[in-house]
Amino acid sequence: MQNTIDSFCETLSLKGKSPATIEGYRIDLEQFLGFLSERFPAPDPATLGKIQIRSFMKYLADKGLTNSSLARKHSSLSEWFKYLKISKIRSDNPMQQIRRPKVAKALPKFFSEEEMANLLRIPDTDTWVGLRNKAIFELLYSCGLRISELANLALKDLDPHKRLIKVWGKGNKQRLIPVGKPALDALNAYLKRRHEVLNPDSSQRIFLSYRGKDLDRQQLNIILKRYLMLIANESGYSLHTIRHTFATHLLNRGADLNAIKELLGHANLSTTEIYTHVSLEDIKEAYEKGHPRA
């Protein structure tokens, strides 16, 4: 069974899925394998059925996993069984008989314009690290990037004359995004001192550590989360909140939803439409506060 998980993950890699996505599938499937190995002798992917799958889902539910987490496990199993069928390892997909847990769509959190302005003022631009972090925050807010997209940006992806960056998103899809002047100014200030940490092993990635090494998304989260905590009044905020903030502020200022979809790199408009609900909540709140008969 482990071999089919490995080959499935390899197939995902060939299809251009991100390393984070593939690792998520692997973790879910190896958890399923561990569960089966303890309860069923020599689990065979060709003969697994809905009894084993439902036992696994019940086991997870009993451990207290939320419906959101259960839905992710369901998706991982569905894709794996689909792969098994395509690969002729089995003739059916038993996940078609397993109902996906219902997940209520939570409205994404976002920062106000004042909160974002405060965040962008925090990094100490008298230091190399502060210049880098200022440029990161400005670029995240200016362009609505995913953290993995920002981590992978290379020098060749930036066109300062046209004020554009080339971004490689999910599924290795490419998009061009305009860069605002404050973000470009912050980038230029950082790039003027980027050479200070270069060494023979440094890559062409834009954002590097103080040792000249690439920064991945986990490192970025660790380094920059402390800044977020200075402006967040409650839990649940992350660097991804800045992406939500980018989209919400654009929509609130009248940007077209289809344009926001393209800037975010969403495959479907339905994914972007959640930001209309965020704006609607603001409208309702303003109405209830301001109308005498609300």
Secondary structure, DSSP 8 states (H G I E B T S, - for coil): -HHHHHHHHHHHHHTT--HHHHHHHHHHHHHHHHHHHHHSSS--TTT--HHHHHHHHHHHHHTT--HHHHHHHHHHHHHHHHHHHHTTS-S--GGGGS--------------HHHHHHHHH-S-TTSHHHHHHHHHHHHHHHH---HHHHHT-BGGGEETTTTEEEEE-GGG-EEEEE--HHHHHHHHHHHTTGGGG--TT--SBS-B-TTS-B--HHHHHHHHHHHHHHH-SSS---THHHHHHHHHHHHHTT--HHHHHHHHT-SSHHHHTHHHHHHHHHHHHHHHHH-TT-
